[in-house]
Amino acid sequence: MSGINVGIIGFGTVGAGTVEILTKNREIISSRVGNEVTLRKIADLDIESDRGVPVDRDLLTTEAMDVIDDPDIHVVVELMGGLQKAKEYILKAMERGKHVVTANKALLAESGQEIYQAAEHYGVSLAFEASVGGGIPVIGALRGGLSANHIHTTMGILNGTSNYILSRMTQEGLPYDRVVQEAVELGLAEDPPTLDVDGIDAAHKLAILMSIGFGSAVSFEEIYKEGITELTPDDIRFAGEFGYCIKLLAISRNLGGILEARVHPAMIPKDHIMANVNGAYNAIYLEGDFVGSNVYYGLGAGRRPTGSAVVSDIMDLARQIRLGLKMPMPPLAHVSPPEAGIHIQPMKELNTSYYFRFSVLDSPGVLSKISGILGNHKISIASVIQKGREVNGSVPLVMLTHEARESNVQKAVSLIDGLDVLTGKSMIIRVEGK
């Protein structure tokens, strides 16, 4: 074959980064693939704005179907984002026998099963390294280097915006709202950054990682999601007094026949491997039964890191095409997926330690009332911080518990919130890696 032709749908931030790499690193790409990789078409509704990368205007079109219907294009790269239209274009490209690269984490998390099955049905490859962790090659590690292992644990800081916000709150003692505004002004967050701070983006990525790790599409809806919007500088300060920091973690564990799957703020020890992942960086910890612990770290978003991951997928597919491979790797790298499917543990069955912060009246008997309710629900207190300084008539009462069951914790805190000695809603943060 004389060359591999690529068409891109979506010429935004990641699309521009992809074009820049394909252009600037053309020689090394061709050398490593063993064939020319040529950009043939770029489709976007806006073909007038300057993307900061030179492009032959003859390559530009406003019609996505011009890319999909071009018989000379071998690989279609979907970088437009969104759900319905993106899925439609991906499925049409596969139907025409074209291999597909996508960075669309939300689409794979919410409609992955349909897309994975379509790729196998039409005998084409689906590559999505850029969907998780930007330029971090964690998808390739799961589909390749770690594929001989049962993956017992996945733990990740998978959203750079939330991690930036928590890092600034920790380092500077700033309130949440102020740091969010700063992140928006710096271009690190959307306005408002709902998908990032509510844990939805991280849950999308966790669903993809779990799907590869266990060979069957994980339902994004079954993953527990909780964001960082209620955290205060006081919570971060109290966590520090206990020897912890707070991160938004995406967690999956194989409990033997059932899986944990949850995204929420978590307290981790200051010497934990994730504790020093700061700013807009991502990190993913994977534990396999034979390989042991692996950690992957880097920028989780951005034009160049994500574009790098997209081009790496294009190169992998270009090698397959050059070699004439007739049977591409299944999208989830399991030729024979487990028949039993994947079962997610209900969040109420989680067992872990907890941090509580109660805003209470400064009066006698408050601690005994609260500890009595906790004890009645089999929740044992490990440590207590009680500050005497009143703020608007209230004092904070902060506790760490021994391991307890989530259902018992929710019932107990619901009762505590109804006590007349409380002056505000209680804060619960789960503890990891104790």
N, C-alpha and C positions, 0 to 999 in steps of 0.2 A: 504494500500500500504506500502511495507516494506521500501521504500526510494525513493528519487527524484534524478535522474541522470542528470548531466549537461555536455554538450560538448562545448568547446570554439574554435572559429575560429579566430586566430590572437593572437600571444603571444608576442606583443610588450610591450610598457610602461603600457598601461591600462590593457592588458591581464595579465601581470606579477603582477600588483597590485591586480587584481581580484583573481588570484590564491593564492596570499599571504593571503588575507583576508579569503577566503574559507578554507585555511589550518590552519591559526593561530587562527581564531575565530570559528572553527568548532563546538565546544560545545555550545556556546551561539546561534549560528545560528540554530542548531538542536533543542535547547530548545525553541526558539521563534517560529519556524516553526511547531514543533510537529512531526518532522520526520527527518531522516538523509538526508542531502544534500551532494551528492557524486560527485566529479569531475571524470568523466569517460574517457574523451579524450580531447586532446589539439592539434589543427592543426595549423601548421605554415610552411612556406617554409624553414625557418631556425630553425632546432631543435638541433643545436649544441652549439649556443652561450649561455653563462651563463646569466640568467636574474636576478640573485641575490635571487632566491627563489628555495628551493629544490623541485624537481619534479621526480616522478617515471618515468623512461624513457619508460616504457611500455605504458604510457598514451600518448606519443608523436607520431604524424604522420605528414607527409608532405601533406596529401590529405584531403582537406576539406570535400569531400564526405564521408570519413570514419566516420566523425561526423554526417553528415546529414542522412546517411543510417543506422546508428546503431539503431536497433529497441528498445534498452533498454534506449536510451537517451530521456528524456522528454523535456528538455529545451536546445535550441541552442543559444549560445551567440556570436554575430558577433562583433568582435573588430578589424577587419583587416583594416577598413577604405576604402577609395576609393568609386567608384560609381558602375560601371557595374558589376564587379564580386561579390561585396558585395550584390547587389540587387538580382543577380542570386541565390546566396546561400540562402538568406533569403526566397525568393519565393519557392525554392525547399524544404526548411525545413518546411514551412507552408503547402505545398502540401502533405507532409508526416505526417501531423497532429501534428507537434511539435510547442510548444510555442517558441517565439523568444524574446531575449533581445538584444538591440543594443545601441551603443553610437554614431552612425554615423549621426551627425547633417546635414552634406551636403547631404547625401542620402535622409533623411527624408524631407529636405527643397526642394529638386529638384525632387524627385520621390515619395513623401509621399502619394499622392492620390492612386497610384497603389498599394503601400504596405499596406495602411490602408484597402483598399477594399479587398485585398487578405486575410488579417487576418480575416475579417468578413466572407468572402466566405468560408474559410476552418474551421471556428469555433475555431480559436486559439487566444491566447493573444499575443499582441505586447507591450513590455515595453521599455521605452527609457528615463528613468530619467537622465542618464548620458549624454544625448545629449545637455543639456543646463545647464550651471552653475556648472559643475563638481559635487562636493558633496553637492551643495545647493538643497534641496528637493522642488524645485519650480514646477516641473511637477506634483508631487504628490499633491501639494497644489491646483493646478488648476483642476486636475482630481477628487480631493476628497474634501478637506476642504473648498474650495471656490466655489464648484460646484453649490450652490444655488443662486449665484450672477451673474448679468450681469457685465462683466468686462469693465469698462469705459476707464481705462488708464493702459498701460504697459509702463514703462520706465526703461531701464536697461543699466548698464555698463557690457557688456557681453563678452568683450575680454580682458583678463588679460595682454596680451602683449602690446596692445595699451595703456592700463591704466598705465602700468609700465612706458612706454616711456613718456607719458604726465606728470606723477607724477615727474619723474626725471627732465624733462625740466622745470617744475614749481618750484621745490624745489631748483635746482642747477643752473638754467638759462642756461642749456646746449643746444647746437643745436641738431636738430633731428638726423642727421647722426651719431653723436658721441654716442648718447644714444642707437640707434639701434645696433651699433657695440657692445656696452657694453651688451645689452640684448642677442645678439647672443653668445657672449663669456660666459655668465652665463647660457646658455642653456634655456633661457626664450623665445627665438624667433628662428624661422627658418631663414635660410640665402638663399634668402631674405625672409622677413616675409610678403609677398604680401597679403595673405588672411586675415591676422590680421590687417595690417595698412590700407588696402583699404576698410575696413568695410564689407567685404564679410562674414567673419566668424560670426560677430555679426548679419548680416542680415539673415543668415541661422537659427540662434537661435531665432530671432524675428519671423520668419515665423512659427516655431514650436509652440512657445507660443501663437501666434495669432490663429493658427489652432485649438488648444485646447480651447482657450477662446471663439471662435465663432463657433466651431463645423464643420468646413469645411476647407479643405486644402487650405492654402494661397499660391499663386504663388510667389515664391522667386524672380522671374524676375520683378514683379511689385513693389517690395520694392525699394525705392530710396536709393542709396548707395554712400557715399562720405567718403574718408579717411582722414588721418591726415598728409600725407606726405608734404603738403605745409605749415604747421604751423611753425612759427618761435618763438624764444624766445621773440622777440618784441611783437608779438600778445599776448603771455601769460602775458607779463609785462603790456601791455596796458589794457588787460582784468582786471588785478588786480587793476589798477588805477580806473577803473569803478566800482570795487567791485565784480568782477566775477572771476571764474576760468573756464578752458576749459576741457571738457570731451568728449570722443566719446560715444554718446548716441544712443541707439536703442529705438524708440518711436512709440507707437501705441495708437490712441485715437478713440473711437467710437463717431462719429459725428452725429449718427442717420441715419442709412441707408447707410452710407459710412464711411470708415475707413482711418485715417492717417496711413502710414506705411513708416518709414524713418530711416536711419542710417547716422549720420554725426557728425562732431565736433559741439559742442554747448557750448555757454557760459551760466553758471548757477551761481546764487548768491552764495557767499562764505558761507552763512548760509543754503544753500539748503542741503537736506538730502544726496544727492549724492556727494556733494563737497568734503567730507572727506574720500571717498572711494579711497584709494591710493595703489600703488604698483601693484602686480599681482592679487589683489582681484576683485571679481565681486559683483554686487548688483543689485537686481531686485525690483522695486516698482510696486505694483499692487493695483488698486483701484476698489473695487466692490460697487454696488449700496447699499447693506445693510451692508457689513462688514467694509466698509470704506477703509482706507489705510493699506497696509501690506508691509513690507520690508524684503527681504531675502538677506543675506550677507554671503560671505565665499570665499574660494579658488575656482576659476572657472576651474581649470585644474590640472593636475598632477596625478601621479601614484596612490597614496593612496586616495585622495578625489574622483576621478572619479571611481576608483575601488570600493569604498564604495557605490556609487550610483548604479553601476552595480549589486553588490551583494544584495542590497536592492530590486531591481527588481526581481532577482532570488528568493529571499525569498517570495515575494508577489505571484509569480507564483507557488512556491512550496506549499504555503498554499491553493491556489485554487485547485491544483491537489490533495492534500491530502483530501480536502473536497468534491472532485468529482463534482465541479461546471461544469455544462454542457454549460452554456451561459456566456462566458467571457465578461468583460467590453469592449465595442468598443474602439479602440485606442484613439479616440478623446473624449471619455466619453459622446458622444451624441447618444442615441439610435435612435432618430429621428432628424437628422441634418436639419438645416434651408434650405428650398427649394430654397430660393432666392439666396443663395450663398453669396459670399463676394465681395464687390466692394471697390477698393482702390482709394482714392482721388488722382488725378494727382498732382504731386509736384507743378506745376505752380499755383495751387489754394490755396496753403498754405498761411495762414496769421500769421505772427509773427513779432517780432522785430529783427533788424539786427545790426551787427557790420561791419563797413567798414574800411579798411586800404588802403589808396592811397599813392603811392610814387610820389611826385610832385616836380616840380621846385620851388625854393624859389623865387617867383616873385609875384607882385601885381595881384589881380583879380582871383587867382586860386580858392579860396574858393567860390567866387560868381559864377564862371562858373560851378563848381560841384554842388553846392546847387541849382542852377537854373535847371539843368537837373533832379535832384532828385525831386524838386518841381513839375516839369512838369509831373512826373510819380506818383504823389500823395504819395511821400515819405517825411515824416516830420522828421527833425533832432531833436533829444532830447539832445545830448551832443556832444561836439567837443574837441579833444585834438590836438593841433598843436605844434609840437616841432620845434624849430628854428635851431637845430644842423643838419648840412648837412652831409650826408653820400654818398660819390661818386656823389656829386652835387645834391642830392635829400634830401627832408625832408618828414617825415611821416605826413600825415593828417588822423586823426582817428575820426570816428563818431559812435555814437549809434543812431538808429532811433526809432521812435514810431512804432507801428504795421503797417506793410505794406504787400502787396501781392507779393508773390514770382515772378510771371510773370512780374510785374512792376519793381521789383528789378533787375532781369536779363536783361531786356531791358535797364534800366537806366545805369547799370554798363557797359554794352556793349558799349554804347555811350561814357561814361566817359573814358573808356580805349582807345578810339580813339582820345582823346584830345591831342594836342601837348604839353601840360604842364605836362602830365604824363610820368614817366620814367620807369615804370614797371607795371606788371599785378596787378590788384586790388585784395584784399583779402576780402571775404565775410564769416562771421560766423553768424549762426542763434542764437538767444537768447531764452532761456527757463526759465520759472519760475520767470519771472520779477514781 
